Amino acid sequence: MLSIYHSPGTRGFRVMWVCEELGVPYDIRPVDFSAEYRKSAEWRQMHPVSKVPVMEDGSLRMHESCAMIQYILARYGQGRLQPAPSDPGYAHFLQWLWFSEATFQRPLGEITNHRREFNPELPNVVAEMKARATGCVEALDRALASRPYLLGNTMTAADLSNAYVLRGYRRSVSESLPANVKAFWDRMTALPSYERTVKRDAETRTRLEQAAAQRKL
């Protein structure tokens, strides 16, 4: 069984969502997201730059959530949630999967990092990152203008990954979405797999809170 080391609301969510959609069993190992724990020698042995998630499959250990998604699809997907590598659409699948992390997630992460490190925040920096993220939403809106999913009529893991990033966009930038992205968002969040992932993410938060309370006793 896969083990996903996860902190609530972080990128492990997209990996869990893919597992839920595929029906791949996994267990969650809650990770204390405090700076103190993530900088500890214990966690640095798990992740080279003290981030989350980490995934284990037997003796295999890896980080980088989109790489985890590709691994899960190749090992357990049985052809689901991605085109075949021989399909002309496979290149665009990879493009949109990694767009979600390398392009769309990046300015949102910079907003979070900036606010964590600088108090008070620098408004011009945050405004620039919000503008970059909004440009990504506009790109998604154009891509979804004539189709329900990024590759056409069939949902792939690239859709799940970008929908995960939209969660952060709605939290950090704006809940208002252009029409095509709003329809996409509603479609993705209506999936039973999304509801199950939200539930497991919340359960992870509860487990961490209970563990913290227990340590204070």
LINJOCOR-V454056 format. One record per residue. N is the residue number from 1. RES is the residue in one letter. PSI is psi as a letter, one per 30 degrees, with the letter a starting at -180 (none if undefined). Layout:
# LINJOCOR-V454056
<<N:RES:PSI> <N:RES:PSI>>
This chain:
# LINJOCOR-V454056
<<1:M:k> <2:L:k> <3:S:k> <4:I:j> <5:Y:j> <6:H:k> <7:S:k> <8:P:k> <9:G:f> <10:T:a> <11:R:f> <12:G:f> <13:F:e> <14:R:e> <15:V:e> <16:M:e> <17:W:e> <18:V:e> <19:C:e> <20:E:e> <21:E:e> <22:L:f> <23:G:g> <24:V:k> <25:P:k> <26:Y:l> <27:D:l> <28:I:k> <29:R:j> <30:P:k> <31:V:k> <32:D:j> <33:F:g> <34:S:k> <35:A:e> <36:E:e> <37:Y:e> <38:R:f> <39:K:f> <40:S:l> <41:A:e> <42:E:e> <43:W:e> <44:R:f> <45:Q:f> <46:M:e> <47:H:k> <48:P:f> <49:V:g> <50:S:h> <51:K:a> <52:V:l> <53:P:l> <54:V:k> <55:M:k> <56:E:k> <57:D:j> <58:G:b> <59:S:f> <60:L:k> <61:R:k> <62:M:l> <63:H:l> <64:E:j> <65:S:e> <66:C:e> <67:A:e> <68:M:e> <69:I:e> <70:Q:e> <71:Y:e> <72:I:e> <73:L:e> <74:A:e> <75:R:e> <76:Y:f> <77:G:f> <78:Q:h> <79:G:f> <80:R:l> <81:L:g> <82:Q:l> <83:P:l> <84:A:k> <85:P:f> <86:S:f> <87:D:k> <88:P:f> <89:G:f> <90:Y:e> <91:A:e> <92:H:f> <93:F:e> <94:L:e> <95:Q:e> <96:W:e> <97:L:e> <98:W:f> <99:F:e> <100:S:e> <101:E:e> <102:A:f> <103:T:e> <104:F:e> <105:Q:f> <106:R:e> <107:P:e> <108:L:e> <109:G:e> <110:E:e> <111:I:e> <112:T:e> <113:N:e> <114:H:e> <115:R:f> <116:R:e> <117:E:f> <118:F:k> <119:N:j> <120:P:l> <121:E:l> <122:L:j> <123:P:e> <124:N:e> <125:V:e> <126:V:e> <127:A:e> <128:E:e> <129:M:e> <130:K:e> <131:A:e> <132:R:e> <133:A:e> <134:T:e> <135:G:e> <136:C:e> <137:V:e> <138:E:e> <139:A:e> <140:L:e> <141:D:e> <142:R:e> <143:A:f> <144:L:g> <145:A:e> <146:S:g> <147:R:l> <148:P:f> <149:Y:l> <150:L:f> <151:L:g> <152:G:b> <153:N:f> <154:T:k> <155:M:k> <156:T:l> <157:A:f> <158:A:e> <159:D:e> <160:L:e> <161:S:e> <162:N:e> <163:A:e> <164:Y:e> <165:V:e> <166:L:f> <167:R:e> <168:G:e> <169:Y:e> <170:R:f> <171:R:e> <172:S:f> <173:V:d> <174:S:k> <175:E:f> <176:S:k> <177:L:k> <178:P:l> <179:A:e> <180:N:e> <181:V:e> <182:K:e> <183:A:e> <184:F:e> <185:W:e> <186:D:e> <187:R:e> <188:M:e> <189:T:f> <190:A:f> <191:L:k> <192:P:e> <193:S:e> <194:Y:e> <195:E:e> <196:R:e> <197:T:e> <198:V:e> <199:K:e> <200:R:e> <201:D:e> <202:A:e> <203:E:e> <204:T:e> <205:R:e> <206:T:e> <207:R:e> <208:L:e> <209:E:e> <210:Q:e> <211:A:e> <212:A:e> <213:A:e> <214:Q:e> <215:R:f> <216:K:f> <217:L:none>>
